[in-house]
Amino acid sequence: MDLETRVAELERRLDALEAQGARPEPEPEPEPEPAETAGDFWALEGWKQRLAALDAPDGGVLFTGAVRLPAGEQYEWQQAFPTGGLLGDRAEDPAADRQRTADALAALGSPVRIRLLREILAGRRTAAELTALDGVGTSGQVYHHLRQLTAAGWLHTTGRGRHEVPGGRVVPLLVLFAAATP
């Protein structure tokens, strides 16, 4: 049976089901493994299996997250790096690669910038909202901090003076916050 005939037959069947008011049953979702049987390191165990399949004898780093921010945005993210890629130079220009890493981390080296990022993640997005916060400095200082965070890739401007953390940076930023928590 050719593809066109098969599609027509499927459409006919779907029309018949809809006319009867019947809906196809969705596939049942697998039950999550209970925490007590999954073990404390279920993500780690899965990552180690993946590393073995990739023949990565030096291991690697995995971070992942499913986040709903106070303003309602949802992000799901996972990123993995082999150890060698993190310890070695990853670019054709190793000095530029190290400088980009240093700049990204340096942009986070200010308590005011950390506060601004947390406030932006919480839903305060305009420079006016951020400047109105106690303890962040003058509007000129806030703009300076926002420029530093934008230059380092932690923020981007969405127009009309609104700032947001790019979707691909939300979970990594929260991982850095978690890593810095004693």
N, CA, C and O of each residue as an XYZ file, in Angstrom:
728
protein
N       0.850     -1.163      0.000
C       0.000      0.000      0.000
C       0.902      1.234      0.000
O       1.828      1.329      0.805
N       0.633      2.167     -0.895
C       1.475      3.356     -0.974
C       1.136      4.338      0.148
O       0.101      4.212      0.802
N       2.003      5.299      0.359
C       1.880      6.248      1.464
C       0.576      7.042      1.390
O      -0.091      7.238      2.406
N       0.216      7.494      0.202
C      -0.999      8.292      0.050
C      -2.236      7.491      0.464
O      -3.128      8.030      1.119
N      -2.295      6.235      0.094
C      -3.420      5.371      0.450
C      -3.459      5.143      1.957
O      -4.527      5.153      2.568
N      -2.279      4.935      2.551
C      -2.216      4.707      3.999
C      -2.682      5.933      4.772
O      -3.430      5.806      5.741
N      -2.244      7.128      4.352
C      -2.654      8.352      5.025
C      -4.163      8.545      4.889
O      -4.829      8.915      5.855
N      -4.698      8.301      3.713
C      -6.144      8.436      3.503
C      -6.914      7.478      4.407
O      -7.949      7.853      4.959
N      -6.429      6.252      4.567
C      -7.072      5.271      5.438
C      -7.020      5.724      6.894
O      -8.010      5.594      7.615
N      -5.885      6.250      7.332
C      -5.775      6.763      8.698
C      -6.726      7.929      8.930
O      -7.368      8.006      9.977
N      -6.822      8.835      7.965
C      -7.741      9.959      8.098
C      -9.181      9.488      8.175
O      -9.972     10.039      8.941
N      -9.538      8.465      7.381
C     -10.889      7.912      7.409
C     -11.192      7.324      8.781
O     -12.278      7.533      9.321
N     -10.235      6.589      9.347
C     -10.431      5.982     10.661
C     -10.562      7.054     11.746
O     -11.407      6.944     12.634
N      -9.735      8.074     11.669
C      -9.795      9.156     12.643
C     -11.136      9.875     12.563
O     -11.736     10.188     13.591
N     -11.609     10.137     11.347
C     -12.918     10.776     11.178
C     -14.022      9.926     11.792
O     -14.932     10.455     12.430
N     -13.946      8.616     11.604
C     -14.960      7.713     12.163
C     -14.927      7.742     13.685
O     -15.977      7.774     14.327
N     -13.723      7.731     14.271
C     -13.613      7.798     15.727
C     -14.157      9.114     16.272
O     -14.868      9.126     17.277
N     -13.829     10.208     15.620
C     -14.295     11.515     16.075
C     -15.811     11.620     15.941
O     -16.463     12.237     16.784
N     -16.379     11.026     14.894
C     -17.832     11.053     14.720
C     -18.528     10.291     15.837
O     -19.650     10.637     16.207
N     -17.894      9.273     16.376
C     -18.456      8.490     17.477
C     -18.175      9.141     18.831
O     -18.656      8.678     19.865
N     -17.401     10.204     18.811
C     -17.037     10.861     20.070
C     -15.904     10.158     20.785
O     -15.573     10.508     21.918
N     -15.313      9.183     20.148
C     -14.217      8.436     20.771
C     -12.909      9.141     20.489
O     -12.729      9.747     19.433
N     -12.033      9.057     21.409
C     -10.689      9.603     21.240
C      -9.708      8.470     21.479
O      -9.903      7.651     22.376
N      -8.654      8.423     20.677
C      -7.652      7.381     20.931
C      -7.084      7.546     22.332
O      -6.863      8.666     22.792
N      -6.854      6.444     22.998
C      -6.280      6.460     24.346
C      -4.816      6.869     24.253
O      -4.068      6.327     23.439
N      -4.407      7.823     25.083
C      -2.979      8.180     25.061
C      -2.150      7.048     25.647
O      -2.620      6.261     26.468
N      -0.916      6.992     25.204
C       0.008      6.000     25.751
C       0.212      6.297     27.222
O       0.431      7.453     27.586
N       0.145      5.294     28.077
C       0.389      5.566     29.501
C       1.837      5.969     29.713
O       2.753      5.405     29.115
N       2.025      6.965     30.586
C       3.381      7.382     30.905
C       3.968      6.407     31.908
O       3.265      5.951     32.810
N       5.240      6.082     31.767
C       5.832      5.161     32.734
C       5.853      5.783     34.121
O       6.083      6.982     34.282
N       5.612      4.957     35.101
C       5.650      5.427     36.485
C       7.085      5.751     36.862
O       7.991      4.973     36.562
N       7.310      6.896     37.519
C       8.674      7.182     37.959
C       9.094      6.178     39.022
O       8.283      5.697     39.813
N      10.371      5.884     39.014
C      10.891      4.950     39.998
C      10.835      5.592     41.373
O      11.279      6.728     41.544
N      10.292      4.875     42.365
C      10.231      5.467     43.706
C      11.622      5.846     44.196
O      12.606      5.163     43.913
N      11.683      6.949     44.938
C      12.974      7.461     45.404
C      13.738      6.428     46.216
O      14.964      6.356     46.136
N      13.014      5.624     47.002
C      13.726      4.672     47.853
C      14.383      3.543     47.056
O      15.331      2.923     47.538
N      13.893      3.268     45.845
C      14.539      2.229     45.039
C      15.449      2.818     43.971
O      16.305      2.121     43.428
N      15.267      4.100     43.668
C      16.087      4.726     42.631
C      17.497      4.991     43.128
O      18.426      5.082     42.325
N      17.672      5.116     44.420
C      18.987      5.430     44.954
C      19.211      6.922     44.976
O      18.572      7.681     44.246
N      20.126      7.323     45.823
C      20.412      8.745     45.957
C      21.081      9.332     44.727
O      20.977     10.533     44.479
N      21.765      8.499     43.956
C      22.558      9.002     42.830
C      22.021      8.504     41.498
O      22.797      8.092     40.636
N      20.702      8.536     41.315
C      20.103      8.014     40.090
C      20.578      8.769     38.855
O      20.826      8.144     37.823
N      20.711     10.070     38.921
C      21.202     10.830     37.764
C      22.666     10.495     37.498
O      23.075     10.328     36.350
N      23.441     10.400     38.559
C      24.858     10.075     38.423
C      25.040      8.691     37.810
O      25.882      8.508     36.932
N      24.256      7.715     38.267
C      24.386      6.355     37.733
C      24.068      6.322     36.244
O      24.763      5.658     35.474
N      23.026      7.031     35.837
C      22.706      7.106     34.408
C      23.803      7.788     33.610
O      24.105      7.370     32.493
N      24.402      8.830     34.167
C      25.490      9.548     33.498
C      26.712      8.651     33.361
O      27.377      8.662     32.325
N      27.011      7.873     34.398
C      28.170      6.972     34.325
C      27.955      5.898     33.256
O      28.900      5.517     32.565
N      26.744      5.417     33.118
C      26.457      4.454     32.053
C      26.653      5.095     30.682
O      27.202      4.478     29.770
N      26.203      6.323     30.552
C      26.359      7.038     29.276
C      27.835      7.278     28.964
O      28.266      7.133     27.820
N      28.603      7.644     29.985
C      30.042      7.852     29.783
C      30.721      6.558     29.340
O      31.597      6.574     28.475
N      30.315      5.440     29.937
C      30.896      4.148     29.550
C      30.573      3.852     28.090
O      31.431      3.373     27.349
N      29.343      4.134     27.676
C      28.956      3.895     26.281
C      29.707      4.817     25.326
O      29.958      4.457     24.176
N      30.064      6.007     25.806
C      30.807      6.961     24.980
C      32.305      6.721     25.022
O      33.074      7.410     24.352
N      32.718      5.732     25.819
C      34.132      5.431     26.016
C      34.891      6.688     26.452
O      35.859      7.113     25.821
N      34.410      7.258     27.556
C      35.022      8.460     28.130
C      35.663      8.067     29.460
O      35.049      8.231     30.514
N      36.895      7.550     29.419
C      37.505      7.017     30.635
C      37.787      8.069     31.708
O      37.916      7.722     32.883
N      37.883      9.336     31.333
C      38.162     10.388     32.316
C      36.900     10.952     32.944
O      36.974     11.859     33.773
N      35.743     10.428     32.560
C      34.483     10.884     33.133
C      34.026     12.199     32.548
O      34.474     12.613     31.479
N      33.135     12.845     33.257
C      32.589     14.095     32.772
C      31.663     14.713     33.786
O      31.446     14.170     34.870
N      31.120     15.855     33.422
C      30.240     16.618     34.282
C      28.898     16.767     33.569
O      28.838     17.056     32.374
N      27.824     16.562     34.333
C      26.471     16.717     33.818
C      25.710     17.634     34.759
O      25.784     17.470     35.977
N      24.978     18.598     34.210
C      24.038     19.335     35.042
C      22.728     19.433     34.292
O      22.681     19.509     33.064
N      21.672     19.429     35.077
C      20.348     19.397     34.487
C      19.375     20.103     35.416
O      19.631     20.232     36.613
N      18.285     20.549     34.876
C      17.279     21.174     35.714
C      15.968     21.366     34.983
O      15.944     21.498     33.760
N      14.878     21.383     35.732
C      13.551     21.719     35.251
C      13.067     22.824     36.183
O      12.820     22.580     37.365
N      12.934     24.024     35.659
C      12.736     25.210     36.483
C      11.473     25.953     36.057
O      11.222     26.135     34.865
N      10.682     26.379     37.038
C       9.590     27.322     36.796
C       9.928     28.572     37.602
O       9.998     28.532     38.830
N      10.136     29.675     36.898
C      10.478     30.934     37.561
C       9.225     31.584     38.134
O       8.115     31.279     37.699
N       9.393     32.474     39.104
C       8.231     33.130     39.705
C       7.336     33.850     38.698
O       6.134     33.976     38.931
N       7.892     34.321     37.589
C       7.095     35.012     36.579
C       6.367     34.028     35.657
O       5.610     34.446     34.781
N       6.594     32.713     35.852
C       5.860     31.700     35.108
C       6.619     31.005     33.996
O       6.154     29.978     33.499
N       7.772     31.523     33.582
C       8.523     30.857     32.523
C       9.026     29.502     33.012
O       9.368     29.331     34.182
N       9.060     28.558     32.097
C       9.565     27.231     32.422
C      10.753     26.917     31.522
O      10.757     27.222     30.329
N      11.758     26.298     32.130
C      12.950     25.906     31.387
C      13.337     24.501     31.788
O      13.298     24.136     32.963
N      13.708     23.724     30.796
C      14.281     22.404     31.039
C      15.611     22.387     30.305
O      15.707     22.810     29.153
N      16.621     21.898     30.979
C      17.952     22.008     30.407
C      18.834     20.902     30.924
O      18.753     20.522     32.092
N      19.663     20.394     30.067
C      20.732     19.520     30.513
C      21.930     19.779     29.628
O      21.808     20.056     28.434
N      23.079     19.681     30.242
C      24.300     19.894     29.500
C      25.365     18.987     30.089
O      25.451     18.813     31.304
N      26.161     18.420     29.224
C      27.183     17.486     29.662
C      28.501     17.828     28.980
O      28.544     18.243     27.822
N      29.572     17.637     29.740
C      30.905     17.930     29.229
C      31.851     16.827     29.644
O      31.892     16.468     30.821
N      32.619     16.273     28.704
C      33.682     15.344     29.100
C      34.742     16.109     29.897
O      34.977     17.291     29.648
N      35.367     15.444     30.839
C      36.364     16.085     31.701
C      37.474     16.741     30.889
O      37.862     17.876     31.166
N      37.978     16.036     29.899
C      39.066     16.582     29.089
C      38.711     17.898     28.434
O      39.564     18.777     28.312
N      37.465     18.052     28.009
C      37.038     19.290     27.381
C      36.986     20.451     28.348
O      37.132     21.606     27.948
N      36.779     20.150     29.624
C      36.741     21.217     30.624
C      38.132     21.602     31.105
O      38.378     22.759     31.445
N      39.033     20.645     31.134
C      40.378     20.927     31.628
C      41.306     21.446     30.539
O      42.289     22.126     30.830
N      41.000     21.130     29.302
C      41.841     21.579     28.196
C      41.260     22.820     27.555
O      40.201     23.303     27.955
N      41.948     23.323     26.576
C      41.470     24.475     25.837
C      40.524     23.979     24.759
O      40.846     23.049     24.020
N      39.340     24.611     24.670
C      38.292     24.138     23.779
C      38.207     24.929     22.483
O      37.303     24.682     21.685
N      39.080     25.835     22.251
C      38.956     26.676     21.063
C      40.273     26.695     20.300
O      41.321     26.293     20.806
N      40.180     27.174     19.077
C      41.391     27.317     18.279
C      42.329     28.338     18.906
O      43.548     28.246     18.764
N      41.752     29.305     19.597
C      42.539     30.331     20.273
C      42.392     30.128     21.785
O      41.473     30.680     22.390
N      43.289     29.340     22.405
C      43.155     29.022     23.829
C      43.113     30.250     24.726
O      42.376     30.262     25.711
N      43.879     31.274     24.411
C      43.885     32.478     25.252
C      42.520     33.160     25.216
O      42.031     33.618     26.248
N      41.907     33.231     24.049
C      40.576     33.837     23.927
C      39.537     33.001     24.670
O      38.617     33.547     25.279
N      39.683     31.682     24.618
C      38.767     30.792     25.329
C      38.857     31.028     26.836
O      37.833     31.134     27.512
N      40.059     31.109     27.353
C      40.247     31.366     28.785
C      39.721     32.745     29.166
O      39.156     32.918     30.246
N      39.903     33.727     28.284
C      39.413     35.082     28.570
C      37.890     35.103     28.627
O      37.322     35.752     29.506
N      37.214     34.408     27.709
C      35.748     34.352     27.733
C      35.256     33.729     29.038
O      34.297     34.210     29.641
N      35.919     32.658     29.468
C      35.538     32.019     30.734
C      35.746     32.979     31.900
O      34.875     33.108     32.761
N      36.893     33.651     31.935
C      37.182     34.596     33.009
C      36.178     35.744     33.010
O      35.721     36.162     34.074
N      35.831     36.259     31.834
C      34.876     37.372     31.756
C      33.498     36.953     32.254
O      32.839     37.706     32.971
N      33.063     35.759     31.879
C      31.744     35.277     32.316
C      31.705     35.117     33.829
O      30.715     35.475     34.467
N      32.770     34.583     34.403
C      32.810     34.417     35.862
C      33.001     35.751     36.575
O      32.417     35.977     37.635
N      33.814     36.632     36.004
C      34.045     37.943     36.621
C      32.759     38.756     36.685
O      32.543     39.506     37.638
N      31.905     38.610     35.677
C      30.639     39.350     35.676
C      29.765     38.946     36.857
O      28.903     39.714     37.285
N      29.982     37.754     37.380
C      29.210     37.279     38.528
C      29.880     37.638     39.850
O      29.365     37.297     40.914
N      31.017     38.321     39.796
C      31.807     38.602     40.983
C      31.373     39.818     41.772
O      32.173     40.376     42.522
N      30.156     40.235     41.627
C      29.660     41.401     42.358
C      28.357     41.035     43.060
O      27.451     40.492     42.428
N      28.249     41.320     44.347
C      26.990     41.038     45.051
C      25.791     41.767     44.427
O      24.676     41.245     44.426
N      26.023     42.965     43.900
C      24.927     43.700     43.274
C      24.489     42.986     41.992
O      23.290     42.890     41.729
N      25.420     42.490     41.200
C      25.055     41.794     39.967
C      24.305     40.497     40.273
O      23.351     40.143     39.580
N      24.744     39.799     41.312
C      24.030     38.582     41.716
C      22.602     38.951     42.104
O      21.655     38.263     41.724
N      22.449     40.021     42.849
C      21.098     40.455     43.244
C      20.275     40.813     42.027
O      19.113     40.421     41.928
N      20.863     41.555     41.096
C      20.130     41.942     39.892
C      19.683     40.702     39.112
O      18.545     40.639     38.647
N      20.563     39.730     38.970
C      20.189     38.499     38.264
C      19.047     37.779     38.973
O      18.110     37.313     38.325
N      19.121     37.687     40.287
C      18.048     37.028     41.047
C      16.732     37.787     40.891
O      15.675     37.172     40.749
N      16.791     39.101     40.917
C      15.576     39.911     40.761
C      14.992     39.747     39.355
O      13.774     39.673     39.187
N      15.862     39.692     38.356
C      15.398     39.501     36.975
C      14.755     38.124     36.836
O      13.699     37.993     36.218
N      15.385     37.096     37.405
C      14.789     35.760     37.365
C      13.444     35.738     38.094
O      12.555     34.968     37.733
N      13.296     36.575     39.111
C      12.050     36.632     39.882
C      10.959     37.448     39.185
O       9.807     37.439     39.618
N      11.320     38.155     38.104
C      10.292     38.863     37.344
C      10.461     40.358     37.217
O       9.730     40.989     36.453
N      11.395     40.946     37.935
C      11.662     42.378     37.758
C      12.553     42.508     36.529
O      13.702     42.067     36.552
N      12.050     43.095     35.480
C      12.767     43.054     34.214
C      13.230     44.396     33.689
O      14.155     44.444     32.878
N      12.625     45.484     34.122
C      13.007     46.779     33.555
C      14.068     47.438     34.422
O      14.180     47.173     35.619
N      14.835     48.298     33.786
C      15.859     49.038     34.521
C      15.217     49.891     35.613
O      15.799     50.062     36.685
N      14.031     50.424     35.355
C      13.343     51.237     36.365
C      13.001     50.390     37.589
O      13.186     50.836     38.721
N      12.502     49.171     37.371
C      12.181     48.290     38.501
C      13.436     47.936     39.285
O      13.421     47.886     40.514
N      14.516     47.691     38.563
C      15.760     47.305     39.216
C      16.390     48.471     39.960
O      16.917     48.292     41.058
N      16.344     49.650     39.382
C      16.908     50.840     40.020
C      16.150     51.197     41.296
O      16.732     51.770     42.216
N      14.867     50.868     41.364
C      14.047     51.187     42.534
C      14.377     50.306     43.736
O      13.935     50.596     44.848
N      15.141     49.244     43.536
C      15.488     48.356     44.645
C      16.477     49.040     45.585
O      17.337     49.806     45.151
N      16.344     48.756     46.856
C      17.299     49.289     47.833
C      18.635     48.569     47.698
O      18.681     47.357     47.488
N      19.714     49.323     47.821
C      21.037     48.733     47.889
C      21.700     48.376     46.571
O      22.747     47.729     46.568
N      21.108     48.788     45.439
C      21.737     48.459     44.153
C      22.484     49.641     43.545
O      23.148     49.498     42.518
N      22.378     50.794     44.171
C      23.114     51.958     43.686
C      22.250     52.868     42.837
O      21.027     52.745     42.777
N      22.942     53.785     42.185
C      22.266     54.771     41.338
C      21.843     54.131     40.028
O      22.246     53.010     39.719
N      21.036     54.837     39.266
C      20.621     54.301     37.965
C      21.839     54.087     37.069
O      21.888     53.109     36.323
N      22.819     54.983     37.131
C      24.037     54.803     36.340
C      24.797     53.548     36.739
O      25.332     52.844     35.883
N      24.846     53.268     38.031
C      25.524     52.049     38.493
C      24.762     50.804     38.069
O      25.369     49.807     37.676
N      23.430     50.854     38.146
C      22.624     49.707     37.716
C      22.848     49.448     36.226
O      23.044     48.303     35.819
N      22.818     50.501     35.417
C      23.061     50.332     33.980
C      24.455     49.757     33.720
O      24.621     48.921     32.832
N      25.439     50.188     34.471
C      26.799     49.645     34.333
C      26.788     48.140     34.602
O      27.357     47.366     33.833
N      26.140     47.729     35.695
C      26.069     46.301     36.024
C      25.316     45.522     34.948
O      25.731     44.427     34.570
N      24.223     46.077     34.459
C      23.449     45.396     33.414
C      24.279     45.233     32.138
O      24.197     44.201     31.471
N      25.073     46.244     31.801
C      25.943     46.146     30.617
C      26.989     45.044     30.803
O      27.268     44.285     29.875
N      27.563     44.961     32.006
C      28.560     43.925     32.282
C      27.942     42.527     32.139
O      28.539     41.635     31.535
N      26.759     42.352     32.692
C      26.085     41.049     32.619
C      25.683     40.707     31.184
O      25.736     39.547     30.776
N      25.285     41.720     30.431
C      24.920     41.501     29.031
C      26.152     41.137     28.205
O      26.105     40.217     27.389
N      27.249     41.856     28.417
C      28.481     41.582     27.671
C      28.989     40.163     27.942
O      29.579     39.536     27.062
N      28.761     39.665     29.145
C      29.223     38.331     29.503
C      28.224     37.238     29.092
O      28.499     36.051     29.269
N      27.070     37.635     28.545
C      26.090     36.656     28.076
C      25.092     36.194     29.122
O      24.296     35.293     28.857
N      25.118     36.792     30.305
C      24.170     36.389     31.354
C      22.813     37.048     31.178
O      21.822     36.575     31.734
N      22.754     38.128     30.417
C      21.506     38.837     30.149
C      21.422     39.173     28.677
O      22.430     39.215     27.972
N      20.206     39.411     28.224
C      20.010     40.101     26.959
C      18.811     41.028     27.103
O      17.968     40.860     27.985
N      18.764     42.000     26.218
C      17.699     42.989     26.260
C      16.612     42.553     25.302
O      16.884     42.178     24.161
N      15.365     42.604     25.779
C      14.248     42.169     24.941
C      13.485     43.339     24.350
O      12.466     43.143     23.688
N      13.963     44.549     24.579
C      13.291     45.740     24.058
C      12.588     46.485     25.165
O      12.246     45.908     26.197
N      12.373     47.774     24.949
C      11.709     48.649     25.909
C      12.366     48.607     27.281
O      11.689     48.714     28.304
N      13.671     48.452     27.299
C      14.397     48.476     28.562
C      14.219     47.244     29.423
O      14.536     47.264     30.612
N      13.713     46.170     28.834
C      13.508     44.928     29.586
C      14.731     44.027     29.416
O      15.326     43.942     28.342
N      15.077     43.368     30.503
C      16.222     42.467     30.507
C      15.757     41.083     30.934
O      14.843     40.943     31.747
N      16.394     40.071     30.380
C      16.096     38.710     30.828
C      17.335     37.848     30.692
O      18.237     38.137     29.906
N      17.356     36.793     31.473
C      18.412     35.793     31.364
C      18.030     34.914     30.178
O      16.918     34.388     30.151
N      18.918     34.736     29.192
C      18.580     33.875     28.062
C      18.195     32.474     28.550
O      18.775     31.967     29.510
N      17.228     31.860     27.893
C      16.732     30.555     28.309
C      17.816     29.517     28.530
O      17.758     28.751     29.492
N      18.795     29.484     27.654
C      19.878     28.512     27.769
C      20.852     28.811     28.898
O      21.758     28.019     29.157
N      20.679     29.937     29.569
C      21.578     30.296     30.672
C      20.894     30.225     32.037
O      21.559     30.379     33.061
N      19.575     29.995     32.073
C      18.846     29.988     33.348
C      19.346     28.858     34.247
O      19.781     29.108     35.372
N      19.288     27.629     33.764
C      19.719     26.498     34.602
C      21.213     26.576     34.898
O      21.597     26.371     36.049
N      22.086     26.863     33.913
C      23.507     27.002     34.268
C      23.752     28.065     35.340
O      24.593     27.869     36.218
N      23.035     29.177     35.281
C      23.201     30.219     36.292
C      22.765     29.702     37.664
O      23.446     29.937     38.662
N      21.640     29.004     37.712
C      21.178     28.448     38.978
C      22.140     27.369     39.494
O      22.302     27.210     40.704
N      22.770     26.639     38.586
C      23.780     25.656     39.004
C      24.958     26.382     39.648
O      25.485     25.921     40.661
N      25.379     27.507     39.079
C      26.471     28.282     39.688
C      26.067     28.813     41.055
O      26.865     28.785     41.991
N      24.839     29.296     41.179
C      24.349     29.754     42.485
C      24.399     28.587     43.482
O      24.844     28.748     44.618
N      23.937     27.420     43.040
C      23.944     26.245     43.936
C      25.363     25.835     44.290
O      25.635     25.481     45.437
N      26.275     25.877     43.321
C      27.661     25.481     43.576
C      28.339     26.420     44.570
O      29.232     26.002     45.307
N      27.922     27.678     44.594
C      28.524     28.657     45.478
C      27.883     28.638     46.874
O      28.345     29.332     47.780
N      26.838     27.857     47.041
C      26.165     27.775     48.342
C      26.919     26.802     49.243
O      27.111     25.640     48.884
N      27.347     27.278     50.419
C      28.102     26.392     51.301
C      27.253     25.247     51.841
O      27.750     24.415     52.600
